[in-house]
Amino acid sequence: MENKGVAPDIDVLRTPPDWAEGRHAQLTDAVELALGLLETHPPATPPTCSDVPDRSRPKLPPRT
């Protein structure tokens, strides 16, 4: 449907005192939610590069 935005997953009330004092309730709630999700679902660890072959250039012989 045109001219309709996306509905938020979590409704956050931003009161006029929050607006006047520069507090961002949406940002605070989003950070708390993200930190909570990180505790329950830790980030994946990158794979090790131990099985990758060495593709560096060979050393050159000394010059004479």
Steps between C-alpha positions, in 0.01 A plus 500: 500500500639837410588772751507263796816443697614187677339429835756482783572166669502665844293806579695758700344807653712815460360761733548878464742510798709232327502711184593818689783334695641320197428146620433242233278227642492315170878483480532396865244223459662382176845478663361310799321259267816445292714436808242253631497317168882486503488325838259235376649469149877570512668614178661241278876460508687539173664189355871449554736530206716205607392277210557766230812435290786751512490697176775746580782554254807284545818668615726612219856369481769744612643733235855452387 
